[in-house]
Amino acid sequence: MHIHCYIGGRDNVDPTVARLRYVHNDGHPLSMLPILRELWNTTASQDTRRLVGLLLTHDWDYLDPAVTDATPVTTLGQYPVAGIGVTLASATEGGIVDPPRPVTLAPVHDLGALIPIWARWVYLLDPATIRVACYDGGRMVTIQSLAG
């Protein structure tokens, strides 16, 4: 399902800034919140700081804790990251893979200002509270525990 989102956490030095990565598929809360809980429980061993760090390493085609090193990919430059998902990549017609994009920075108080309208959902994980805040178009709509 092509519902785009951004995911990440507040900057460690400046908590008024969110550090985010793009996720191309399954960004609706009905899909993303259970995926985040499973990633937190399994891959990150219930360590929210670790989970945020893992999520910020790439932009993602999709997140799925069932991904293994052998998960097939169909797009040049993409690759599976075991226990997390499949990275997002693009390439030119000549087969040259574009360099990865840097982490997206956005003001927490106005996430809608920098997040494109087509990626309306934003998820901010908070290691201090073990919660995820879900934003719809820059407006917080729910806060849920990663612990279930």
N, C-alpha and C positions, 0 to 999 in steps of 0.2 A: 504494500500500500504506500503510495507516494505522498505521505503527510510529513512534511519537513519540520525540523525543530533545531534548536540549539540546546546544548547541555554543558554544564560545568559548575563552577563555584566562584565564590568571591575571592578576589586577589588577597594573598596573605599579607602584603604590605599595606595596600589601600583597599579596605573592605567596601568602599563605595563603588568599586569597579568589579564587574563580572568578567571572568576569563571563560570563554565559551568555544565550543567546537560544534560544527554543523553535522547533523545526522539527516541523511536523505530519505530514509524510509521508516515507517512505523512510529512517527512522532506524536501521534494522538495519545493523550493520557491513558486511555483504556489499554493501549499496548505498552507504552513506555514505562509507566509506573511499575507494573509487574516485572518487566525486564530489569529495571534498576534494582528492584528488591532482590531478584535472583542473582544479579551480578554482585551485589553487596554481600549476599550470603555465601556465594560460592567463590568466585574469582578473587574478590577483595577480602575474603575471610572476615567480614563484618567490620572492616576498617574503611570508614568513609573517606578519610584523607587519601588513602591508597586508591580508592575507586576514582576519585576526582582526578588524581594524577594519571591513572591509566586512560581515562576518557579524554584528557587533554593532549594525549600524544598524537592524535590524528583527527582529521575529519572522517566521518564514517558513512559508508553506504547504508549499513544497518548494524544494530547491536543485537547479539544473540549469544548467551552463555554456552550454547551447544556447539559453537564454531570450534573446529579443530584446525591443526596445521594442514590437514588434508582437505579441508572444505574447498570445493572448486570455485573459482572466480571466472567471470566472463569478460571483464574489462581490463585492458592493458594497464598495468601499473597498480591495480588493486591487489591486495593480499589479505589472507585471513590472519587474525590475531587470536590465538587459541583462548577460549573462555571469555572473549570480549565481543568480537564481531568482524566484519569485513571493512577494510579501509576504503575511502573514497578517493578516486584518482581520475584524471582525464589525460588524454593524449591527443597529439595532433594527428592529422591524416597520415603523416609520414612515420608514425609509430614512436614519436618522441614523447615521453611522459612529462607532463608539466610538473614543475616543482611544487611541493606541498605548500599550502597556504599557512600563514602564521595563525596563532590563536587570535580569535576575535575578542576585542575589548569593548565593553559597553557599560555605561553608567547604570548602576543598579536601580536608581530612582526613576529611570526613564528607559527601560529596556526596549520599548517600542520605537525609540528614536533611531536606533542603529540596526535593528533587526528587520530584514525585509518582510513585507506583508505576506509573502508566500511561505514564510517559515514562522507561522504565528505562535507556536508553542516554544517556551523557554523553560528549562528545568535547572534550578540552582540547588546543588547539594550543600548541606551545611554539616561539616564534621563535628561541630560543637553540640548540635542537638540531634544528630543522626536523622535529619529530616530532609525532605526535598520540597521546595516551593515550586509550584507550577504556575507559570504566567501565560496568559492568553492575550496576545497583542500588546504586551507590556503591562498588563494589569494582573496582579496576583489573584488567582482564583481558588487555590487550595494549597494547603501544606499537609504533607503526609509523612508518616514515619517510614523509614526504610526497613525497620524491624518488623513491619507488618501491621 
